[in-house]
Amino acid sequence: MEAKQMMATAPQNKVISKWKGFVFLKERVTNMNKVIPLIAMLHSKFMQGRHWRKLERTTSQKIDHESPKFCLEDLIRLQLFKYADEVNEIVEGAQKESKIESSLIAISKTWDDQNFEFIEYKDTYMLGSMETIVEFVETQQMAIMTMMAQKEVEEFKEQGTKW
């Protein structure tokens, strides 16, 4: 484009940018640029019913995410661009909760699979080697203490406290 043409269109752009239709469309595009990544985040495999309920409380709207009629338009209607930080926090929290839950399941399985060895001593029985058991206790105690310090543990606090 020649310099003359560029100078002629610059004033037009200023005029167009004040039109209600242009302002509306620009705002819609800006909002959609924020919403699309949020929708992708909500597709996370870590999102469970409790997380969707948290999103309902955040947006003050009912979200029937399990409905066969649930679609992109339903998510757009939520105006997620207004709640970007909250959506990020919910999805990241869901991921952290999943990690905590997996760790607690692994700890539980470890103890389900443990066998205590008893050795006959004189006229009674006593526990055999405790090395492996003590090692599990020490390792898992540290893991549980780390979990319990996280804010995402709330859903599993009772189970963590039990261990």
C-alpha positions as CSV (number, residue, x, y, z in Angstrom):
1,M,0.0,0.0,0.0
2,E,1.2,3.5,-0.8
3,A,1.8,6.0,2.0
4,K,-1.1,8.2,0.7
5,Q,-3.6,5.3,0.9
6,M,-2.4,4.3,4.4
7,M,-2.9,7.9,5.6
8,A,-6.4,8.0,4.1
9,T,-7.5,4.8,5.9
10,A,-6.1,5.7,9.3
11,P,-8.9,8.3,10.0
12,Q,-11.5,5.8,8.7
13,N,-10.3,3.2,11.2
14,K,-10.7,5.7,14.0
15,V,-14.3,6.3,12.9
16,I,-15.1,2.6,12.5
17,S,-13.6,1.7,15.8
18,K,-16.3,3.9,17.5
19,W,-19.3,2.2,15.8
20,K,-21.5,0.2,18.2
21,G,-21.4,-2.8,15.9
22,F,-17.6,-2.8,15.7
23,V,-17.2,-2.3,19.5
24,F,-19.7,-5.2,20.1
25,L,-17.9,-7.6,17.6
26,K,-14.5,-6.7,18.9
27,E,-15.6,-7.4,22.5
28,R,-17.1,-10.7,21.4
29,V,-13.9,-11.8,19.6
30,T,-11.8,-10.7,22.6
31,N,-14.0,-12.7,25.0
32,M,-14.0,-15.8,22.8
33,N,-10.2,-15.6,22.7
34,K,-10.3,-16.0,26.5
35,V,-13.1,-18.5,26.5
36,I,-11.7,-21.1,24.1
37,P,-8.7,-22.0,26.2
38,L,-10.9,-22.2,29.3
39,I,-13.3,-24.6,27.5
40,A,-10.3,-26.7,26.6
41,M,-9.2,-26.7,30.2
42,L,-12.7,-27.8,31.4
43,H,-12.3,-30.9,29.1
44,S,-9.7,-32.1,31.5
45,K,-10.0,-35.8,32.5
46,F,-9.5,-34.7,36.1
47,M,-12.8,-32.7,36.2
48,Q,-15.4,-34.5,38.3
49,G,-18.9,-33.7,39.5
50,R,-17.6,-31.8,42.5
51,H,-15.5,-29.5,40.3
52,W,-18.5,-28.8,38.0
53,R,-20.5,-27.9,41.2
54,K,-17.8,-25.6,42.2
55,L,-18.0,-24.0,38.7
56,E,-21.7,-23.7,39.1
57,R,-21.2,-21.8,42.4
58,T,-18.6,-19.6,40.7
59,T,-20.8,-18.7,37.8
60,S,-24.1,-18.8,39.7
61,Q,-25.6,-20.9,36.9
62,K,-26.7,-24.5,36.6
63,I,-24.4,-26.6,34.4
64,D,-25.8,-30.0,33.3
65,H,-22.4,-31.3,31.9
66,E,-23.6,-34.9,31.9
67,S,-26.6,-34.1,29.7
68,P,-26.5,-35.5,26.1
69,K,-27.7,-32.0,25.0
70,F,-24.8,-30.3,26.8
71,C,-22.9,-28.4,24.1
72,L,-20.5,-25.5,23.3
73,E,-23.3,-23.0,23.4
74,D,-24.0,-24.0,27.0
75,L,-20.4,-23.2,27.9
76,I,-20.4,-19.9,26.0
77,R,-23.5,-18.8,27.8
78,L,-21.6,-19.2,31.1
79,Q,-19.5,-16.2,30.1
80,L,-16.4,-17.9,31.4
81,F,-14.2,-14.9,30.4
82,K,-15.5,-13.3,33.6
83,Y,-14.2,-16.2,35.7
84,A,-10.9,-17.1,34.0
85,D,-8.9,-17.1,37.2
86,E,-11.5,-19.2,39.0
87,V,-11.7,-21.7,36.1
88,N,-7.9,-22.1,36.1
89,E,-8.0,-22.6,39.8
90,I,-10.8,-25.2,39.6
91,V,-9.1,-27.3,36.9
92,E,-5.6,-27.1,38.5
93,G,-7.2,-28.1,41.8
94,A,-8.9,-31.0,40.1
95,Q,-5.5,-32.2,38.8
96,K,-3.9,-31.8,42.2
97,E,-6.8,-33.6,43.9
98,S,-6.4,-36.5,41.4
99,K,-2.7,-36.8,42.3
100,I,-3.6,-36.8,46.0
101,E,-6.3,-39.4,45.5
102,S,-3.9,-41.6,43.4
103,S,-1.3,-41.4,46.2
104,L,-3.8,-42.4,48.9
105,I,-5.0,-45.3,46.8
106,A,-1.3,-46.4,46.3
107,I,-0.7,-46.2,50.0
108,S,-3.8,-48.2,50.8
109,K,-2.8,-50.9,48.3
110,T,0.7,-51.1,49.8
111,W,-0.8,-51.9,53.2
112,D,-3.4,-54.3,51.8
113,D,-0.6,-56.3,50.2
114,Q,1.6,-56.4,53.3
115,N,2.0,-59.6,55.3
116,F,3.3,-59.5,58.8
117,E,5.7,-62.3,59.5
118,F,5.5,-64.0,62.9
119,I,8.3,-66.1,64.4
120,E,7.9,-68.6,67.1
121,Y,10.0,-67.7,70.1
122,K,10.0,-70.0,73.1
123,D,6.3,-70.5,73.9
124,T,4.9,-67.4,72.0
125,Y,5.0,-65.6,68.7
126,M,6.6,-62.3,67.9
127,L,6.9,-60.1,64.8
128,G,9.6,-61.0,62.4
129,S,11.7,-58.5,60.4
130,M,10.3,-55.0,60.5
131,E,12.7,-53.3,58.1
132,T,10.4,-53.2,55.1
133,I,7.4,-52.2,57.2
134,V,9.4,-49.4,59.0
135,E,10.6,-48.2,55.6
136,F,7.0,-48.0,54.2
137,V,5.9,-46.2,57.3
138,E,8.6,-43.6,57.1
139,T,8.2,-43.0,53.3
140,Q,4.5,-42.8,53.4
141,Q,4.3,-40.7,56.5
142,M,6.3,-38.0,54.7
143,A,4.1,-38.3,51.6
144,I,1.0,-38.0,53.8
145,M,2.3,-35.0,55.6
146,T,3.1,-33.3,52.3
147,M,-0.4,-34.0,51.0
148,M,-2.0,-32.8,54.2
149,A,-0.3,-29.4,53.8
150,Q,-1.9,-28.8,50.4
151,K,-5.2,-26.9,50.2
152,E,-6.5,-29.4,47.6
153,V,-6.5,-32.2,50.3
154,E,-9.9,-31.0,51.7
155,E,-11.8,-33.7,49.8
156,F,-9.5,-36.4,51.2
157,K,-8.7,-34.9,54.6
158,E,-10.5,-37.6,56.5
159,Q,-8.8,-40.4,54.6
160,G,-5.4,-38.7,54.9
161,T,-5.9,-38.2,58.6
162,K,-6.8,-41.9,59.0
163,W,-3.5,-42.9,57.5
